[in-house]
Amino acid sequence: MEEKNPNGIPRFDGSNFEYWSNRMETYLKALGADGWFSVALGYNALKKPKSAAQKEAKRNNKLAIDTILDGLTDSLKSKVGSCASTKDIWDKLQELYAREEAKEGE
């Protein structure tokens, strides 16, 4: 059975990244706030938003960051704590865990 945190967010403990990443993508898309676009397309967290669309993108990025971090164990949060955007977090998790699973499959 898949573990979830109290908010229903898929929980990742460092194992089975592919399954978790698919579940998290689905969860973010279901939020309906375009949070997944922050992961897929990236977001420049260093750029100050000026337009309404940029402010909305900033909110979506923040929502996606909070959601992903809520789905990580404390030890995993420490591995991505320096990441500035949702895409950075996602890419770091892929680098650490998708490659690890690929090596195990060889």
C-alpha positions in Angstrom: 0.0 0.0 0.0 1.3 3.5 -0.9 2.0 5.7 2.0 0.5 9.2 1.9 0.9 12.1 4.3 -2.1 13.3 6.2 -3.0 15.6 3.3 -3.2 12.8 0.8 0.1 13.8 -0.9 2.1 10.8 -2.2 5.0 10.1 0.1 8.5 9.4 -1.2 11.1 7.7 1.0 13.8 7.2 -1.5 12.5 4.0 -3.1 10.5 3.5 -6.2 11.0 6.9 -7.7 9.3 6.2 -11.0 6.1 5.2 -9.2 6.2 8.1 -6.8 7.0 10.6 -9.6 4.0 9.5 -11.6 1.7 9.8 -8.6 3.1 13.2 -7.7 2.7 14.5 -11.3 -1.0 13.3 -11.2 -1.5 14.9 -7.8 0.0 18.3 -8.9 -2.2 18.3 -12.1 -5.3 17.5 -10.0 -4.7 20.6 -7.9 -5.7 22.6 -11.0 -3.3 25.4 -10.3 -0.9 24.7 -13.1 1.7 23.5 -10.5 2.9 20.8 -12.8 3.9 23.5 -15.3 6.4 24.8 -12.8 8.0 21.3 -12.8 7.8 20.7 -16.5 8.7 24.1 -17.8 10.6 25.6 -14.9 10.2 28.9 -13.1 12.8 31.6 -12.6 12.5 32.2 -8.9 15.1 35.0 -9.0 13.1 37.2 -11.3 10.7 39.6 -9.6 7.1 39.1 -11.0 5.5 42.2 -12.5 2.5 41.1 -14.4 -0.6 39.2 -13.1 0.5 36.1 -15.1 4.0 36.2 -13.6 2.5 36.5 -10.1 0.3 33.6 -10.8 3.3 31.6 -12.0 5.1 32.4 -8.8 2.1 31.2 -6.7 1.9 28.0 -8.7 5.6 27.4 -8.2 5.3 27.9 -4.5 2.3 25.6 -4.3 4.2 22.9 -6.2 7.3 23.3 -4.0 5.2 23.0 -0.9 3.4 20.0 -2.2 6.5 18.1 -3.3 8.3 18.9 0.0 5.3 17.7 1.9 5.6 14.4 0.1 9.3 13.9 1.0 10.7 12.4 4.2 12.8 14.7 6.3 16.1 13.2 5.1 15.1 13.7 1.5 14.1 17.3 2.2 17.6 18.1 3.3 18.9 16.9 0.0 16.9 19.4 -2.0 16.8 22.2 0.5 19.0 24.5 -1.6 16.9 24.2 -4.7 15.2 27.5 -5.7 12.4 26.2 -7.9 10.1 23.2 -8.3 12.0 22.1 -11.5 15.3 22.3 -9.6 13.8 20.0 -6.9 12.4 17.6 -9.4 15.6 17.4 -11.4 17.7 16.8 -8.3 15.4 14.0 -7.2 15.6 12.5 -10.7 19.4 12.8 -10.6 19.6 11.0 -7.2 16.9 8.4 -7.5 16.0 7.7 -11.2 19.7 6.9 -11.9 19.9 4.8 -8.8 16.9 2.7 -9.9 18.4 2.4 -13.4 21.7 1.1 -12.0 19.8 -1.5 -9.8 18.0 -2.7 -13.0 21.2 -3.4 -14.8 
